[in-house]
């Protein structure tokens, strides 16, 4: 139940961010700065959440296993989703 709630919350906040980003880019059309701010705040938020949830330093050590594959998949999917978001924002602006 908790995972479903968190996924729903994540999707809602991401959708809200896309809508807000579209109006932001109408005022300030600097896409690179917008992406930089998004990545920086996402990194800080993810780091703080991860430190709050997993306090054991040994758990942070990456090994050649499924954990490393999960990190690589997460990075590649976030890079690909940024391309999709740009198209959505263009459609909202038009």
Helices and strands as residue ranges (DSSP letters): H 2-27, H 31-53, G 57-60, H 66-93
